[in-house]
Amino acid sequence: MTETMHSEVAHRADERAPAPLLSVRDIRKTYGSYVGCTDVSFDLYPGEVMGIVGESGSGKSTLLNCLAGHLAPDRGEVLFDTRAEGPRDTVTMSEPERRMLSRTDWAFVHQNPRDGLRMGVSAGGNVGERLMAVGARNYGAIRESATDWLGRVEIADTRIDDRPSAFSGGMQQRLQIARNLVTGPRLVFMDEPTGGLDVSVQARLLDLMRGLVREMGLSAIIVTHDLAVVRLLAHRLMVMKSGHVVEAGLTDQVLDDPQHAYTQLLVSSVLQV
């Protein structure tokens, strides 16, 4: 094959390859002498779910908060493929731009749903509020969308006017998911989304999330200490220890054949439970 043909084939391959939705480059965050996370780089593609695992203090939540704009990293880039302008570094975005992104193309599901809900506002109001933040004004249409989304997360429409404080922990988490997904975001950050829930409630919530991710073609980054969560939801996996990524790869490969001693310890501790 001639050099020209090689270059044409490579060019066609480049055209077929999707662009990353998120490109993370050399993210570092320290707190004095303590390293929250350092030297973290990866690409996340449309429709892909990335799991980040590690024990408490491994740096996974610090990393997630840097990626989601809740913490300013000391260095590095978080390039998001915006609809209007293509890749933009969200670290250097203005605060209003980042806030608008978090209302439209981004969503954040907190471990404690009370951190992601307005507890004094009705269930329907929680979902409708996010729609209003992106310009919806017709009350009937907003209420209809809220009712539809409550149904999608298995909350009866008769509870639409109830406040979240009247809901169980599992229902509050499902309501938080509805509130986040109603605007059709392209990227969802999840911080220990099943933490603190009973095992049976966790299973239902995971099943619901897996269905929504597939149905909506969502990209997601999920932080968890629970390997069962990433096994079920994540295509790829990063393992963190002391602020560093010590292993990364396809989820099944990492969990079935861990290479790093720390990953082996994580997997074996789960198997022994």
Solvent accessible surface area in square Angstrom, and as a share of the most:
residue,aa,sasa,rsa
1,M,144,0.64
2,T,80,0.46
3,E,148,0.67
4,T,90,0.52
5,M,97,0.43
6,H,106,0.47
7,S,66,0.43
8,E,87,0.39
9,V,63,0.36
10,A,54,0.42
11,H,110,0.49
12,R,120,0.44
13,A,42,0.33
14,D,102,0.53
15,E,119,0.53
16,R,175,0.64
17,A,62,0.48
18,P,85,0.54
19,A,64,0.50
20,P,40,0.25
21,L,7,0.04
22,L,0,0.00
23,S,15,0.09
24,V,0,0.00
25,R,91,0.33
26,D,60,0.31
27,I,0,0.00
28,R,68,0.25
29,K,30,0.13
30,T,32,0.19
31,Y,97,0.37
32,G,75,0.72
33,S,117,0.76
34,Y,118,0.45
35,V,42,0.24
36,G,0,0.00
37,C,0,0.00
38,T,5,0.03
39,D,83,0.43
40,V,1,0.00
41,S,62,0.40
42,F,17,0.07
43,D,36,0.19
44,L,0,0.00
45,Y,77,0.29
46,P,80,0.50
47,G,32,0.30
48,E,27,0.12
49,V,0,0.00
50,M,1,0.01
51,G,0,0.00
52,I,0,0.00
53,V,1,0.00
54,G,2,0.02
55,E,87,0.39
56,S,109,0.70
57,G,53,0.51
58,S,2,0.01
59,G,7,0.07
60,K,13,0.06
61,S,44,0.29
62,T,21,0.12
63,L,0,0.00
64,L,0,0.00
65,N,35,0.18
66,C,3,0.02
67,L,0,0.00
68,A,8,0.06
69,G,27,0.26
70,H,97,0.43
71,L,57,0.28
72,A,74,0.58
73,P,18,0.11
74,D,79,0.41
75,R,108,0.39
76,G,24,0.23
77,E,74,0.33
78,V,0,0.00
79,L,48,0.24
80,F,0,0.00
81,D,36,0.19
82,T,21,0.12
83,R,168,0.61
84,A,97,0.75
85,E,116,0.52
86,G,20,0.19
87,P,96,0.60
88,R,58,0.21
89,D,26,0.14
90,T,4,0.02
91,V,45,0.26
92,T,109,0.63
93,M,15,0.07
94,S,55,0.35
95,E,94,0.42
96,P,83,0.52
97,E,71,0.32
98,R,39,0.14
99,R,110,0.40
100,M,90,0.40
101,L,15,0.07
102,S,47,0.31
103,R,90,0.33
104,T,41,0.24
105,D,8,0.04
106,W,4,0.01
107,A,2,0.02
108,F,27,0.11
109,V,0,0.00
110,H,51,0.23
111,Q,82,0.37
112,N,72,0.37
113,P,15,0.09
114,R,128,0.47
115,D,98,0.51
116,G,16,0.16
117,L,14,0.07
118,R,119,0.44
119,M,42,0.19
120,G,47,0.45
121,V,39,0.22
122,S,29,0.19
123,A,0,0.00
124,G,10,0.10
125,G,25,0.24
126,N,0,0.00
127,V,0,0.00
128,G,3,0.03
129,E,52,0.23
130,R,27,0.10
131,L,25,0.12
132,M,93,0.42
133,A,40,0.31
134,V,62,0.36
135,G,48,0.46
136,A,33,0.25
137,R,169,0.62
138,N,99,0.51
139,Y,157,0.60
140,G,45,0.43
141,A,55,0.43
142,I,20,0.10
143,R,87,0.32
144,E,126,0.57
145,S,40,0.26
146,A,1,0.01
147,T,46,0.26
148,D,76,0.39
149,W,15,0.05
150,L,0,0.00
151,G,48,0.46
152,R,82,0.30
153,V,0,0.00
154,E,90,0.40
155,I,3,0.02
156,A,59,0.46
157,D,82,0.42
158,T,113,0.66
159,R,68,0.25
160,I,12,0.06
161,D,92,0.48
162,D,48,0.25
163,R,138,0.50
164,P,0,0.00
165,S,69,0.45
166,A,68,0.52
167,F,12,0.05
168,S,66,0.43
169,G,38,0.37
170,G,7,0.06
171,M,35,0.16
172,Q,13,0.06
173,Q,1,0.01
174,R,20,0.07
175,L,0,0.00
176,Q,0,0.00
177,I,1,0.01
178,A,0,0.00
179,R,46,0.17
180,N,10,0.05
181,L,4,0.02
182,V,18,0.10
183,T,32,0.19
184,G,33,0.32
185,P,5,0.03
186,R,60,0.22
187,L,0,0.00
188,V,0,0.00
189,F,2,0.01
190,M,4,0.02
191,D,24,0.12
192,E,18,0.08
193,P,1,0.00
194,T,5,0.03
195,G,15,0.14
196,G,86,0.83
197,L,29,0.14
198,D,102,0.53
199,V,124,0.71
200,S,78,0.51
201,V,46,0.27
202,Q,37,0.16
203,A,59,0.46
204,R,133,0.49
205,L,3,0.02
206,L,15,0.07
207,D,84,0.43
208,L,20,0.10
209,M,3,0.01
210,R,88,0.32
211,G,27,0.26
212,L,7,0.03
213,V,18,0.10
214,R,169,0.62
215,E,115,0.52
216,M,56,0.25
217,G,49,0.47
218,L,3,0.02
219,S,1,0.01
220,A,0,0.00
221,I,0,0.00
222,I,1,0.01
223,V,0,0.00
224,T,2,0.01
225,H,115,0.52
226,D,40,0.21
227,L,15,0.07
228,A,64,0.49
229,V,1,0.00
230,V,0,0.00
231,R,111,0.40
232,L,65,0.33
233,L,13,0.06
234,A,9,0.07
235,H,95,0.42
236,R,59,0.22
237,L,1,0.00
238,M,4,0.02
239,V,1,0.00
240,M,0,0.00
241,K,76,0.32
242,S,69,0.45
243,G,1,0.01
244,H,83,0.37
245,V,48,0.28
246,V,40,0.23
247,E,22,0.10
248,A,64,0.49
249,G,24,0.23
250,L,94,0.47
251,T,4,0.02
252,D,79,0.41
253,Q,115,0.51
254,V,6,0.04
255,L,10,0.05
256,D,98,0.51
257,D,90,0.46
258,P,22,0.14
259,Q,125,0.56
260,H,70,0.31
261,A,73,0.57
262,Y,15,0.06
263,T,2,0.01
264,Q,83,0.37
265,L,118,0.59
266,L,34,0.17
267,V,21,0.12
268,S,38,0.24
269,S,54,0.35
270,V,72,0.42
271,L,139,0.69
272,Q,148,0.66
273,V,162,0.93
